[in-house]
Amino acid sequence: MICPVAIVTLLAGCHAAPQLTPQQAKGKRVYDLGCAHCHEENDLHLKKVPPNLHGLFNSKTLPDGAPATDVEVERVVMAGKGMMPSFAYQMTKQQLETLLAYLHTGLRDQNNP
């Protein structure tokens, strides 16, 4: 006889989406507080809509044509580019690392992968 709990556990394991790691979850908070304002909601009614960052690292290049690498994304975040301001004085190295970890998930939500 097969244990019903074992069946439920197996089925849940087959369909359970991977959870964000603690580092990625921290990066999601950084993104939600510092990036989503422009890149998701654009509630500032900016004339030029910032690029969507979902799946940022799924391509070989960033929206501006630069290589899609951690180094390039870090450079843009810390130095700014075009209309995007620098976050060098607003973001610690650790926050930047967590943000990059979250961006590598494709912006997967903790509860909605």
Secondary structure, DSSP 8 states (H G I E B T S, - for coil): ---HHHHHHHHHHHH------HHHHHHHHHHHHHTHHHHT--TT--SS-----TTGGGSSB-TTSSB--HHHHHHHHHH-BTTB---TTT--HHHHHHHHHHHTTTS--SS--
